[in-house]
Amino acid sequence: MTFVRFTQPETGLPIHIRAARVQAFAATEEGTTRIFISGSLSCLVTEDEAAVLAALSPTPEDDR
C-alpha cells in the first residue's frame, strides 16, 4: 500500500492519501489542486497540479 503526503490548505497539516484510490485531480484558480478519491469524496491540497502528478507517478522502486 503506497500513501502519498500532501498538505491541507486550511491548516497546513499533512494529509496522506492512498495513491491507488485517486481517480482524478484538477487544478483550481487559486493554484491548489482538488484530488478526487471516489465518487463524492475529494480533498483540496496546496500542491499544484504538477506536484500532484509527480507524487502519484510510479517510480522504479514501486516495482519492488
Secondary structure, DSSP 8 states (H G I E B T S, - for coil): --EEEEE-TTT--EEEEEGGG--EEEE-TTS-EEEE-SSS-EEEESS-HHHHHHHHS--GGGG-
